[in-house]
Structure formats: structure tokens, C-alpha cells
Amino acid sequence: MKFGIHPVSRPVVFRDRSADVAFLTRSTADTAKTVEWEDGNTYPVVDVETSSASHPFYTGTSRVLDTAGRVERFERRYGSPASAAGN
């Protein structure tokens, strides 16, 4: 390996907000936020929305999505298909 070109790998806490679970692992992710871990040490923390603790593939459960709200938000951003066709 060439010296000085690789990012620094260090212990980082990944916190899944939806499942209220945290994992301590090694990562090159950079963050300014920190958290005190169970061992009393302070580590950088990265908040994630989905992890193996909350993803339906790993948990075997499904979550109800607000598909109507997503469609409306998409149409507000990009216009409805009828207005885009120009008919």
C-alpha cells in the first residue's frame, strides 16, 4: 500500500434512529458529532435511517409506506404527467 493516500480507519458508532440501535465498528466515515459509548469512551457517531436492525429484508417485517404522499410530492416537484405532455 502506498503511504498517505488511504483514509484513516477508526472506531465509529453508527446509530439507526428508526430502530433505536447503535453499532460500534471501524469506518473511514468522517463526522463532527460524537457520542459516549457503553465502554465510557467517546466516538464519532453517524446517524443512519436504515440498518440491518430496521431494514425489512433483515427483520422479515414490512412497513407501510405513504405512497400517496410520495406521488403528490413527486408531482409538486416535477409536475403531473398530464401537464408535462402538453395536451
Disulfide bonds with the S-S distance in Angstrom:
none
